[in-house]
């Protein structure tokens, strides 16, 4: 009921916050599994959680199968 009463902008802010929190959790997991990863590698590993292998290779020339997922 509380969500229904929120304004559209408040709903957007809430969802945006949730998305940021999920991304930070994903980044923490990547850093935990790959403690020596550079910022660029963390960014690529994060992208590989969302994009398929073909897209990762095409856009970033980075193969998540070769590098190990996330």
C-alpha positions, 0 to 999 in steps of 0.5 A: 500500500505504501508503494502505491501512495508514492509519487512516480519520482519517488518510485523511480528514486526507490528503484534506482537505489535498489539497482545501485545496491544490487550493483554494489553487491555484484561488485563486492562479489567480483572483488571477493572472487578476483581480489587482484582485479583492476577497475577495468577488469571489475567493470568488464566482469560486471558487464559479463553478468548482464551481457551474453558472451557474443556481445562481450567479445564483440563490444569489448573484445573480452571473452568471459569464458576465457577469463572466467565469469564474474 
